[in-house]
Amino acid sequence: MRLSDYPVVFTTDSSYFFSCNAKTIRIISVETGQVVRILSASTEEGGHSDTVTCVMLNPKNSLQLYSASLDGTIKLWDFNDAILLKTFEVGTPITNIVMHEGAPNDVYLVVTKKSTKRFHKKQYKKSGGLVAKENSILVRYSLKSSRKKIIRLLSSRSCSGLVMSSDGEYLVMSGRYKLHVIHIAAGDGIEQGAVSEHDESRFRTYLTPDRITALAFHPTEGCIATGDERGRITLWYCFGKNVDRPVTTSMHWHAHKVADLAFTSDGNYLLSGGEESVLVIWQLSTGHKQFLPRLGSEIKHITISPDDALYAMGHQDNSVNVIRAVDLKIKTNIQGLKFAHTDHINNPLSTGLVIEPRNGHVVLNGLPGTLQFYDPIKDQHIMELEVFPRNKVSRTYEKEIVAPRVMHVAFSNDKAARWMATVDGRDDKETTPELYIKFWEYDDDSHTYVLNTRVDSPHTKEITSCIFNPRQGNQPPMVVTTSLDGTFKVWELTHQGEARRGIEAERAWSCRSTGFYRDMVPRAAGFASDGSLLAVAYGQIITLWNPYLNTLQGVLTQPPEHRPIHHLTFLKNSPFLIAATSDHLYSWNLLTCSVWWSYQLKVDRLVASQTNSNFMVTCSDRVQGSAPQHRILVFNPMDPKPIRIETVEKKPRAITFMPDASAAAKDVVEPILIMNHGFAFEVLGGRSVEELKIEAEQAAEKARVAALAAEGRKTLMSDIFGKTAAADAAAAAAKEKKEKKQQQDTAASRGMVSKKHMVRNPLFDAPSHVMAPVSSLFEAFMGQLLTQGKAAKDEAKARKKALKQQKQEEEAQKQADAAGNTAETAIDIDMEDDAVEIVGVKEGGDDAIPSSLAKIFSARLSL
């Protein structure tokens, strides 16, 4: 979800806030950070069809919400019940909206309109001299149907802010280097709607030397605060009659542009933030500054709650921090997908979507030099791992700092997912390039991955692939990397030194062997499902290696006219090897060492399933005269006909199979997880997101109960310091459950729990007002009670006698078996290919099994 694209809005009680997220509006709890309701969830049910840009509470009813969107509509919602009340059609994309409670039927909007302008410079000759640009137009929109709907007020370039005074008398709009002040309501009783673009006396424009980037209106005084691209904050006192030259005051701390400004409700403090990741709190009367540094990412938006108790800040890393104003501590942090707000040119999604086998979370690039673990089902951030540690500093003047990036990530293929390998580096084209391969081990105590080994400059050039071997039995984990330097290297886990006094020897990763093939460059590699065979693609040639002996086992050559192989993967429990070039897809059968089938297909991505032998590719086909078609094709290696085809509107940024145990058990196609063009996760096929979410919650609850039970066990620590509250609760629950079970067992053994005894007494099975007096029912009730007690006692005696007789018979049978001198053995073994059946063989007789046959039989069983 995209949380920080636009400012959030608090409810009047400051318990929740609204966040614009693509086409939807999410209502998030301040206390828990969880999404409690979603507005505009479906276009079919009246939701927005394009990005929601701004929201605001209805001035007349604080339980209603206005939302504006790029689809050109304004919608009124009852957010308690998530009901759409009304839709207003504007017709043009809306970027800003303000209104005042004094005139609730007039809404001031900033809409965008594209226009073209002709240039005569040489650089525009290729486009015919026409350049498209977007203009921001300020309009007044009437919510009443009896009046003229839209009245144009003014036009500007790229509006950076729109605010209204607290009394509704002035409207201020900023655009580039201009500050527009509009007197929309006069004190002599003129209604607010009387202003128009022809009334020049109501419009004033002020020029600034630097581009305006932030705008805020003082809540109690006639003052405007602006922030510019040089980091300077200016206070404008420009309200009143005949004010030609406004009085201004400047404040400067920020080194870069001011991203947003916000006044507290009493006007005593001004909050500012920007690229420095520091919240600055200005006390206007004294000029004193207070700082909240190291917030982790650039501040984009600042919102203050109605009670001034909370500050909500939207950050560049797609997160929202809710800060307590009392102590400036973080109350709640809501984190979205970090990659959605990074520079995708300098920090591409080079890792793709990798599934962590331990928890089924998705691992992908986060901020530069980091990995993000994300739960796509719950749409929830799990953790962030800093692969390349660095100080997060802003740029020096206008020169951008080249950030590190993580290029590859891989996990060991066992269920524990104990090991993780990453490849990261940095190259600013000025200093020595940095390249590292790092091996991480999962720490059960901290629930994160801890660095075990770092190898500097493992290859002399860029690494093209990094994979783990599928472990079988007690085989040590192994990693293979390929590089543009023409080599591939095999890395394995080794023990350093010897174990002493019960302390395990230290473990570290080292290079086991290095391989190359001619003078060619390897682009991809893959392990067979049993880890016994390694395939490395050199150009259009596939080489097969023994990874333990580093010996070449064979070479598979594709037709010479085709291009180099970019994707290569083995399939699980299958002899097939899938290879893909830029325009062909091949399915190799290693039993015959031949191409089983091939497709002429432009393959963008290739992903193999981890539970069965299926694989999928993404491709884009462009038909002349039409838009390109983006498809996802799922194949079985035996058949060139796709078993599933999915069509998406735009090219997906990344794709993978979702882990689903039920799909693997039924041998059906797993759900497909894609990151769409808007950096949001989508699940195609399989079970619904709601079903997967319920299953995940049930699994989490089981794990929590198991953890509490484990904590409740007696340990030396608990003997010394006592048990924790959670352990005491778990122990009490287990004890209560055990006592309840014992009571049920005792009652059942004594015959006290019986259906006939559970029947209600017919004497009292009637309403109280029609029953006979108690004195007349006493004798009948006591007689029935004594009869039931005698029957239960007789039944218990009969059951006890039967159990005693059964025990005597069992003892007699054991004595009879012990007196015999022979024993019969019956063996019946049914195998898939051969059946071995030995029935009724007597020990010590003539038909005893010869020793040689027994050995063969034992060997067959072991096989």
KALINJO-V913885 format. One record per residue. N is the residue number from 1. SS is DSSP state (a for helix, b for strand, c for the rest). Layout:
n = <N;N>
ss = <SS;SS>
This chain:
n = <1;2;3;4;5;6;7;8;9;10;11;12;13;14;15;16;17;18;19;20;21;22;23;24;25;26;27;28;29;30;31;32;33;34;35;36;37;38;39;40;41;42;43;44;45;46;47;48;49;50;51;52;53;54;55;56;57;58;59;60;61;62;63;64;65;66;67;68;69;70;71;72;73;74;75;76;77;78;79;80;81;82;83;84;85;86;87;88;89;90;91;92;93;94;95;96;97;98;99;100;101;102;103;104;105;106;107;108;109;110;111;112;113;114;115;116;117;118;119;120;121;122;123;124;125;126;127;128;129;130;131;132;133;134;135;136;137;138;139;140;141;142;143;144;145;146;147;148;149;150;151;152;153;154;155;156;157;158;159;160;161;162;163;164;165;166;167;168;169;170;171;172;173;174;175;176;177;178;179;180;181;182;183;184;185;186;187;188;189;190;191;192;193;194;195;196;197;198;199;200;201;202;203;204;205;206;207;208;209;210;211;212;213;214;215;216;217;218;219;220;221;222;223;224;225;226;227;228;229;230;231;232;233;234;235;236;237;238;239;240;241;242;243;244;245;246;247;248;249;250;251;252;253;254;255;256;257;258;259;260;261;262;263;264;265;266;267;268;269;270;271;272;273;274;275;276;277;278;279;280;281;282;283;284;285;286;287;288;289;290;291;292;293;294;295;296;297;298;299;300;301;302;303;304;305;306;307;308;309;310;311;312;313;314;315;316;317;318;319;320;321;322;323;324;325;326;327;328;329;330;331;332;333;334;335;336;337;338;339;340;341;342;343;344;345;346;347;348;349;350;351;352;353;354;355;356;357;358;359;360;361;362;363;364;365;366;367;368;369;370;371;372;373;374;375;376;377;378;379;380;381;382;383;384;385;386;387;388;389;390;391;392;393;394;395;396;397;398;399;400;401;402;403;404;405;406;407;408;409;410;411;412;413;414;415;416;417;418;419;420;421;422;423;424;425;426;427;428;429;430;431;432;433;434;435;436;437;438;439;440;441;442;443;444;445;446;447;448;449;450;451;452;453;454;455;456;457;458;459;460;461;462;463;464;465;466;467;468;469;470;471;472;473;474;475;476;477;478;479;480;481;482;483;484;485;486;487;488;489;490;491;492;493;494;495;496;497;498;499;500;501;502;503;504;505;506;507;508;509;510;511;512;513;514;515;516;517;518;519;520;521;522;523;524;525;526;527;528;529;530;531;532;533;534;535;536;537;538;539;540;541;542;543;544;545;546;547;548;549;550;551;552;553;554;555;556;557;558;559;560;561;562;563;564;565;566;567;568;569;570;571;572;573;574;575;576;577;578;579;580;581;582;583;584;585;586;587;588;589;590;591;592;593;594;595;596;597;598;599;600;601;602;603;604;605;606;607;608;609;610;611;612;613;614;615;616;617;618;619;620;621;622;623;624;625;626;627;628;629;630;631;632;633;634;635;636;637;638;639;640;641;642;643;644;645;646;647;648;649;650;651;652;653;654;655;656;657;658;659;660;661;662;663;664;665;666;667;668;669;670;671;672;673;674;675;676;677;678;679;680;681;682;683;684;685;686;687;688;689;690;691;692;693;694;695;696;697;698;699;700;701;702;703;704;705;706;707;708;709;710;711;712;713;714;715;716;717;718;719;720;721;722;723;724;725;726;727;728;729;730;731;732;733;734;735;736;737;738;739;740;741;742;743;744;745;746;747;748;749;750;751;752;753;754;755;756;757;758;759;760;761;762;763;764;765;766;767;768;769;770;771;772;773;774;775;776;777;778;779;780;781;782;783;784;785;786;787;788;789;790;791;792;793;794;795;796;797;798;799;800;801;802;803;804;805;806;807;808;809;810;811;812;813;814;815;816;817;818;819;820;821;822;823;824;825;826;827;828;829;830;831;832;833;834;835;836;837;838;839;840;841;842;843;844;845;846;847;848;849;850;851;852;853;854;855;856;857;858;859;860;861;862;863>
ss = <c;c;c;c;c;c;c;c;b;b;c;c;c;c;c;b;b;b;b;b;b;c;c;b;b;b;b;b;b;c;c;c;c;c;b;b;b;b;b;c;c;c;c;c;c;c;c;c;c;c;c;b;b;b;b;b;b;b;c;c;b;b;b;b;b;b;b;b;b;c;c;c;b;b;b;b;b;b;c;c;c;c;b;b;b;b;b;b;b;c;c;c;c;b;b;b;b;b;b;b;c;c;b;b;b;b;b;b;b;b;b;b;b;b;b;b;b;b;c;c;c;a;a;a;c;c;c;c;c;b;b;b;b;b;b;b;b;b;b;b;b;b;c;c;c;c;c;c;c;b;b;b;b;b;b;b;b;c;b;b;b;b;b;b;c;c;c;c;c;b;b;b;b;b;b;c;c;b;b;b;b;b;b;c;c;c;c;c;c;c;c;a;a;a;c;c;c;c;c;a;a;a;b;b;b;b;b;c;c;c;c;b;b;b;b;b;b;c;c;c;c;c;c;b;b;b;b;b;c;c;c;b;b;b;b;b;b;c;c;c;c;c;c;c;c;c;b;b;b;b;b;b;c;c;c;c;c;b;b;b;b;b;b;c;c;c;c;c;b;b;b;b;b;b;c;c;c;c;b;b;b;b;b;c;c;c;c;c;b;b;b;b;c;c;c;c;c;c;b;b;b;b;b;b;c;c;c;c;c;b;b;b;b;b;b;c;c;c;b;b;b;b;b;b;c;c;c;c;c;b;b;b;b;b;b;c;c;a;a;a;a;c;c;c;c;c;c;c;c;c;c;c;c;b;b;c;c;c;c;c;c;b;b;b;b;c;c;c;c;b;b;b;b;b;b;c;c;c;c;b;b;b;b;b;b;b;c;c;c;c;c;c;c;c;c;b;c;c;b;c;c;c;c;c;b;b;b;b;b;b;b;c;c;c;c;c;c;c;b;b;b;b;b;b;b;b;c;c;c;c;c;c;c;b;b;b;b;b;b;b;b;b;b;c;c;c;c;b;b;b;b;b;b;b;b;b;c;c;c;c;c;c;b;b;b;b;b;b;c;c;c;c;c;c;c;c;c;b;b;b;b;b;b;c;c;c;b;b;b;b;b;b;b;b;b;b;c;c;c;b;c;c;b;c;c;b;b;b;b;b;b;b;b;b;b;b;c;c;c;c;c;b;b;b;b;b;b;c;c;c;c;c;c;b;b;b;b;b;c;c;b;b;b;b;b;b;c;c;c;c;b;b;b;b;b;b;b;c;c;c;c;c;c;c;c;c;b;b;b;b;c;c;c;c;c;b;b;b;b;b;c;c;c;b;b;b;b;b;b;c;c;c;c;b;b;b;b;b;b;b;c;c;b;b;b;b;b;b;c;c;c;c;c;b;b;b;b;b;b;b;b;c;c;c;c;c;c;c;b;b;b;b;b;b;b;b;c;c;b;b;b;b;b;b;b;b;b;b;c;c;c;c;c;b;b;b;b;c;c;c;a;a;a;a;a;a;c;c;c;c;c;b;b;b;b;c;c;c;c;c;b;b;b;b;c;c;c;c;a;a;a;a;a;a;a;a;a;a;a;a;a;a;a;a;a;a;a;a;a;a;a;a;c;c;c;a;a;a;a;a;a;c;c;c;a;a;a;a;a;a;a;a;a;a;a;a;a;a;a;a;a;a;a;a;a;a;a;a;a;c;c;c;c;c;c;c;c;c;c;c;c;a;a;a;c;c;c;a;a;a;c;c;c;a;a;a;a;a;a;a;a;a;a;a;a;a;a;a;a;a;a;a;a;a;a;a;a;a;a;a;a;a;a;a;a;a;a;a;a;a;a;a;a;a;a;a;a;a;a;c;c;c;c;b;b;b;b;b;b;b;c;c;c;c;b;b;b;b;b;b;b;b;c;c;c;c;c;c;c;c;a;a;a;a;a;a;a;a;a;a;a;a;c>
